[in-house]
Amino acid sequence: MILSLSSETSSTASKLYLYNQAKLLARSGMEVAILMVENRKLSDPCLEKLNIEDGDFNISLHLKYIGSNFPNCNTALNTTLSYPDSNGTIVMDVFVQTKFKNENILFHRKTVQKP
């Protein structure tokens, strides 16, 4: 009984650590993507997908652009926006997944960014 409880507590602590690590990596991945978008020349194609491998995790980012501030973007939603400040907005989906088969953690975050 005690051995079973100890094993379960260790497994829970491991999953909690991996989950928190995935959350931090998701935030880091979003910051890298924003920096890449900000440093892009207007003649360059837009960043639509970014895959990063970091040790025990795979990070995948998918970007959608809103407004007319992003020329040469295939995924831009060039619609008439009610608020001009909404022009140049990016909708980002971030997925972080562990590479472990026995401790499979998948973290997803959707965010709206204004670079």
C-alpha positions as CSV (number, residue, x, y, z in Angstrom):
1,M,0.0,0.0,0.0
2,I,2.7,2.5,1.0
3,L,4.8,1.5,-2.0
4,S,1.8,2.0,-4.3
5,L,1.1,5.5,-2.8
6,S,4.7,6.5,-3.2
7,S,4.8,5.4,-6.8
8,E,1.6,7.3,-7.6
9,T,2.9,10.5,-5.9
10,S,6.2,10.3,-7.9
11,S,4.2,9.9,-11.1
12,T,2.0,12.9,-10.3
13,A,5.0,15.0,-9.5
14,S,6.6,14.0,-12.8
15,K,3.5,14.9,-14.8
16,L,3.1,18.2,-13.0
17,Y,6.8,19.1,-13.7
18,L,6.4,18.2,-17.4
19,Y,3.1,20.2,-17.7
20,N,4.7,23.3,-16.2
21,Q,7.7,22.9,-18.4
22,A,5.4,22.7,-21.5
23,K,3.7,25.9,-20.4
24,L,7.0,27.7,-20.2
25,L,8.1,26.4,-23.5
26,A,4.9,27.5,-25.1
27,R,5.5,31.0,-24.0
28,S,9.1,30.9,-25.2
29,G,8.0,29.6,-28.6
30,M,5.4,32.4,-28.9
31,E,8.1,35.0,-28.2
32,V,10.5,33.5,-30.8
33,A,7.7,33.6,-33.4
34,I,6.9,37.2,-32.6
35,L,10.6,38.2,-32.9
36,M,10.7,36.4,-36.3
37,V,7.6,38.2,-37.5
38,E,8.9,41.6,-36.3
39,N,12.3,41.0,-38.0
40,R,10.8,39.9,-41.3
41,K,11.3,42.0,-44.4
42,L,8.1,42.9,-46.3
43,S,9.5,41.1,-49.4
44,D,9.9,37.9,-47.4
45,P,7.2,35.3,-47.1
46,C,5.2,35.3,-43.9
47,L,5.9,32.8,-41.1
48,E,3.0,30.5,-41.1
49,K,4.4,27.5,-39.2
50,L,7.3,27.0,-36.9
51,N,8.6,23.7,-35.4
52,I,11.1,23.7,-32.6
53,E,12.7,20.7,-30.9
54,D,13.9,21.3,-27.3
55,G,15.3,18.3,-25.6
56,D,12.3,16.3,-24.5
57,F,9.7,18.4,-26.2
58,N,8.4,19.3,-29.6
59,I,6.9,22.8,-30.0
60,S,4.7,23.6,-33.0
61,L,3.3,27.0,-33.8
62,H,0.7,27.9,-36.4
63,L,0.2,31.6,-37.3
64,K,-2.8,33.3,-38.9
65,Y,-2.6,37.0,-39.9
66,I,-5.5,39.5,-39.7
67,G,-5.7,42.7,-41.6
68,S,-3.8,44.3,-44.5
69,N,-0.5,45.1,-42.6
70,F,1.0,41.8,-43.8
71,P,1.7,41.9,-47.6
72,N,2.8,38.6,-49.2
73,C,1.0,36.5,-46.6
74,N,-1.1,33.6,-47.9
75,T,-3.0,33.2,-44.6
76,A,-3.9,36.8,-44.2
77,L,-7.5,37.6,-43.5
78,N,-7.8,40.8,-45.5
79,T,-11.2,41.8,-44.3
80,T,-12.5,45.3,-43.5
81,L,-12.0,45.6,-39.8
82,S,-14.3,47.7,-37.5
83,Y,-11.3,48.9,-35.5
84,P,-8.2,50.1,-37.3
85,D,-6.1,49.1,-34.3
86,S,-7.0,45.4,-35.1
87,N,-5.0,45.7,-38.3
88,G,-1.8,43.7,-38.0
89,T,-3.0,41.1,-35.5
90,I,-1.7,37.6,-35.3
91,V,-3.7,34.6,-34.0
92,M,-1.2,32.0,-32.8
93,D,-1.8,28.3,-31.9
94,V,1.0,26.7,-29.9
95,F,1.2,23.0,-29.3
96,V,3.9,21.5,-26.9
97,Q,4.2,17.8,-26.6
98,T,6.6,15.5,-24.8
99,K,8.7,12.9,-26.7
100,F,8.1,10.4,-23.9
101,K,5.7,7.5,-24.7
102,N,5.0,6.7,-21.0
103,E,4.5,10.4,-19.9
104,N,2.6,11.9,-22.8
105,I,1.8,15.6,-22.1
106,L,0.2,17.8,-24.7
107,F,-0.3,21.5,-24.0
108,H,-2.2,23.8,-26.3
109,R,-2.5,27.6,-26.1
110,K,-4.3,30.0,-28.5
111,T,-3.3,33.6,-28.2
112,V,-3.9,36.9,-30.1
113,Q,-0.7,38.9,-30.5
114,K,0.0,42.4,-31.8
115,P,3.7,42.5,-32.8
